[in-house]
């Protein structure tokens, strides 16, 4: 993950969902985990999980803060508050 400097503002978070088959997420800071049923990422707006089937990451650029996920998207779930990157296993241990 690229470190933010004091002069550099956080990239705004946005989500564009097209026909529940394609999601473009901006403001992405890190991808925690992904498989065909779930993509978990950290954004400037908090942790975001996309659930579905046949999911695949078509494009990822952490420098641009952009992610493209394609597949059958069934649900989107945000964690309650923005936070820094932490490991998937650390969050499971809570």
N, C-alpha and C positions, 0 to 999 in steps of 0.2 A: 504494500500500500504506500502510495506517495505521501510524504509528510506535508502538511499544510504550513505555510509560513504566515507570519502576522500580516503581511501585505496581501495575501491571497485569500479572497472570500470563499466560503464553502459554495460548491456548485449546487444550484437549486435542484431539488428532487421533483421529478415528474414521472408519470406513468401513462402510457398510451396503449390501450387494449383494443385490438381489432378483431371482431367476430369471435372472441374467446379462443382464437387460434394463434395470435401473434401479440407479444407484449414488448414494447420498447420502454426501457427504464433508464432514466437519466439521474445523475447525482449518485451513481454507484461508487462506493469506496472499496468494497471487497466482496468476493463471492465466497461464502462459508462452505457450502456443499451443494452438490447437484446430482440428480439421477433422473430416470425417466418419469418419476412420480412427483419430485419435489426439487425446487431450486430455492436456496436460502442465501440471501445477500444482505449486506450492510449498506444503507444509503444515508445520505445527509438528512433524511427524514425519519430514520430509525431502521430497525431490522425488518425485512420484508421476506415473506415466504410465498412462493407460487406453487400451487398444488394442481395436479392433473394427471394426464397419461400421455406417453410418447413425447415428453418434453425434451427438448435439446437446445443448447446454447448455440445460436447461429453466429453471433458476433459478440465479442467482449473487448472493450478498450477501457482500462482503468485510467489511462491518461485523459481520455475524453469523458470518463465517468458514464459510459453508455454500455448497455447490455440488451441484446435481442434474444428473446426466448420464443420458440415455436413449438406447437403441439396443441393438444386439447387442454385448455386452461379451465379448471373447475372452480378454483378459489384463490383469493389473494388475502393474506393476513399480515397485518403490521404488528410489531411489538409496540409496547406503550410509549417508549421514549427513545429519541436518538441516543446513540452511545458509540464509543470507540469500538474497534475491532476486537473481538474475543473469539477464542476457539470454540468450535461446535461442541467438543467434548466438555469444555469448562461449563458451558451453558446447560448441558445435560446433567451435570453433577450437582447443579443447584437444587 
